[in-house]
Amino acid sequence: MSERLDKRISKILFAVSGAIVLYWLVKGLIWLYGWFISLPAYSAGWWGSLGHFCLNNLSIIIVIYLIICLQVAGLAEFRFRKNFLKAFLLGIVLTPPGMLIAWGRK
């Protein structure tokens, strides 16, 4: 009986957390679409605006990059039997796709 209750509670929590993440993704995509619409026509100002956006959100970009490096390091640990910390640091330096390509050829 408690196993059924645990499964129901976990399914409910999973559905609620999935709905929250989906809501965030939709709101983020709507915001991104609005930001792209507000950009000037494709010119040097467009690239300046894109660079300004990246500088304003540099901390978010760095955190996302580190999370991707952590995920790829975990993949390298399980798939190629490499050291996690070594894979993480190598992923930061070489970028995750480059690291996986280098290790995949050996």
GIDAFEN-V349857 format. One record per residue. N is the residue number from 1. RES is the residue in one letter. NEAR is the number of other ideal C-beta (glycine too) atoms within 12 Angstrom. Layout:
BEGIN
N/RES/NEAR
N/RES/NEAR
END
This chain:
BEGIN
1/M/7
2/S/8
3/E/9
4/R/10
5/L/11
6/D/12
7/K/13
8/R/14
9/I/14
10/S/14
11/K/14
12/I/14
13/L/14
14/F/14
15/A/14
16/V/14
17/S/14
18/G/14
19/A/14
20/I/14
21/V/14
22/L/14
23/Y/14
24/W/14
25/L/14
26/V/14
27/K/14
28/G/16
29/L/14
30/I/14
31/W/16
32/L/17
33/Y/13
34/G/12
35/W/18
36/F/16
37/I/11
38/S/14
39/L/20
40/P/14
41/A/10
42/Y/12
43/S/11
44/A/11
45/G/14
46/W/17
47/W/14
48/G/15
49/S/20
50/L/20
51/G/16
52/H/15
53/F/20
54/C/17
55/L/14
56/N/13
57/N/18
58/L/14
59/S/12
60/I/15
61/I/16
62/I/15
63/V/13
64/I/16
65/Y/21
66/L/19
67/I/18
68/I/22
69/C/30
70/L/22
71/Q/21
72/V/34
73/A/30
74/G/22
75/L/24
76/A/33
77/E/23
78/F/13
79/R/15
80/F/23
81/R/13
82/K/25
83/N/16
84/F/21
85/L/16
86/K/19
87/A/30
88/F/27
89/L/20
90/L/26
91/G/34
92/I/22
93/V/15
94/L/21
95/T/16
96/P/29
97/P/16
98/G/18
99/M/31
100/L/27
101/I/17
102/A/20
103/W/25
104/G/15
105/R/9
106/K/11
END
